[in-house]
Amino acid sequence: MIDHVSIQCADVTAARTFYERVLDPLGGEVVMAFGEGDEEVVGLGLNGRPTFWLGPLTTGEPNREIHVAFEAPDRAGVQAFFDAAVAAGAEVLHEPKLWPEYHPNYFGAFVRDPDGNNVEAVCHSPAA
């Protein structure tokens, strides 16, 4: 149902560095970027299609926290996302684990991005 999402970032360069690192294990990459410095806009996605956009903070400060979850192909992908986020200095909200209150196979990990957003990787498949 969602085609793409865009978030505002206090420091687009820091956000780009963070998301390039944590989305790489999930197959995500920078697909498009335009502008420079504080005005840069970056589209990340899969297979050449930008679905997650980063842009400068334009509606005032502070930024309001959002929650975004990225689908991992398997539980190892959730762990790889989490490891990359921790290596990038992200605050850990929840280590990778099952969340049966959502459904029996919901396996997710939650961290904070450089702007304080709650970022998750989730796999809905049973353990292999």
C-alpha positions as CSV (number, residue, x, y, z in Angstrom):
1,M,0.0,0.0,0.0
2,I,2.8,2.5,0.7
3,D,4.8,3.5,-2.4
4,H,7.5,5.5,-0.6
5,V,8.3,7.3,2.6
6,S,10.4,10.5,3.2
7,I,11.8,11.7,6.5
8,Q,13.4,15.0,7.4
9,C,16.9,14.9,8.9
10,A,18.8,17.5,10.9
11,D,22.0,16.3,9.2
12,V,21.3,14.5,5.8
13,T,25.0,13.5,5.5
14,A,24.9,11.7,8.9
15,A,21.5,10.1,8.1
16,R,22.8,8.9,4.7
17,T,25.9,7.4,6.2
18,F,23.7,5.6,8.9
19,Y,21.1,4.3,6.5
20,E,23.6,3.2,3.8
21,R,25.2,1.0,6.6
22,V,22.1,-0.4,8.1
23,L,20.2,-1.1,4.9
24,D,23.1,-2.7,3.1
25,P,22.5,-6.1,4.8
26,L,18.9,-5.9,3.6
27,G,19.9,-5.2,0.0
28,G,19.1,-1.4,0.3
29,E,21.3,1.1,-1.4
30,V,21.4,4.7,-2.6
31,V,19.4,4.8,-5.8
32,M,19.2,8.5,-6.4
33,A,20.7,11.7,-4.9
34,F,20.5,15.3,-5.8
35,G,21.5,18.6,-4.3
36,E,24.5,19.1,-2.1
37,G,25.4,19.5,1.6
38,D,22.5,20.6,3.8
39,E,20.2,20.6,0.7
40,E,20.9,17.0,-0.4
41,V,18.0,14.7,-1.0
42,V,18.7,11.0,-1.0
43,G,16.5,8.1,-2.2
44,L,17.4,4.6,-1.0
45,G,15.7,1.4,-2.2
46,L,16.0,-2.0,-3.9
47,N,16.3,-2.8,-7.6
48,G,16.9,0.7,-8.7
49,R,13.6,2.0,-7.2
50,P,13.9,4.7,-4.4
51,T,11.3,3.9,-1.7
52,F,12.9,5.6,1.4
53,W,13.9,9.2,1.1
54,L,16.1,11.4,3.3
55,G,15.9,15.2,3.1
56,P,16.7,18.3,5.0
57,L,14.7,19.5,8.0
58,T,12.3,22.1,6.6
59,T,9.4,22.2,9.0
60,G,11.2,23.5,12.1
61,E,12.8,21.9,15.0
62,P,12.9,19.6,16.8
63,N,12.1,16.8,14.5
64,R,9.2,14.6,15.7
65,E,10.1,10.9,16.2
66,I,8.8,8.5,13.6
67,H,8.9,4.7,13.5
68,V,9.9,2.9,10.3
69,A,10.3,-0.8,9.8
70,F,12.3,-2.4,7.0
71,E,11.5,-5.9,5.9
72,A,14.4,-8.4,6.2
73,P,14.5,-11.5,4.0
74,D,15.2,-13.7,7.1
75,R,16.2,-13.5,10.7
76,A,19.9,-13.4,9.8
77,G,19.1,-10.1,8.0
78,V,17.5,-8.7,11.1
79,Q,20.7,-9.6,13.0
80,A,22.9,-8.1,10.3
81,F,20.9,-4.9,10.3
82,F,21.2,-4.7,14.1
83,D,24.9,-5.4,14.1
84,A,25.5,-2.7,11.4
85,A,23.4,-0.2,13.4
86,V,25.3,-0.9,16.6
87,A,28.6,-0.6,14.8
88,A,27.4,2.8,13.5
89,G,26.8,3.9,17.1
90,A,23.0,3.6,17.1
91,E,21.2,3.5,20.5
92,V,19.8,0.1,21.0
93,L,16.0,0.1,21.8
94,H,15.4,-3.7,21.5
95,E,17.9,-6.4,20.5
96,P,16.7,-8.9,17.9
97,K,14.0,-11.2,19.4
98,L,10.6,-12.7,18.8
99,W,7.6,-10.5,19.5
100,P,4.8,-13.0,19.9
101,E,2.4,-10.2,20.9
102,Y,2.4,-9.1,17.2
103,H,2.3,-12.7,15.8
104,P,4.2,-15.9,16.4
105,N,6.9,-15.4,13.8
106,Y,7.5,-11.6,14.3
107,F,11.3,-11.3,14.7
108,G,12.5,-7.7,15.0
109,A,15.2,-5.4,16.3
110,F,14.8,-1.7,17.1
111,V,17.4,1.1,17.2
112,R,17.5,4.9,17.0
113,D,18.8,6.7,13.9
114,P,20.9,9.9,14.1
115,D,17.7,12.0,14.3
116,G,16.2,9.9,17.2
117,N,13.8,8.0,15.0
118,N,12.8,4.4,16.0
119,V,14.1,2.2,13.2
120,E,13.4,-1.5,12.9
121,A,14.2,-4.5,10.8
122,V,11.6,-7.2,10.9
123,C,11.2,-10.7,9.5
124,H,7.8,-12.4,9.4
125,S,9.0,-15.9,8.4
126,P,9.5,-18.8,10.8
127,A,13.1,-19.6,11.7
128,A,14.8,-21.7,9.0
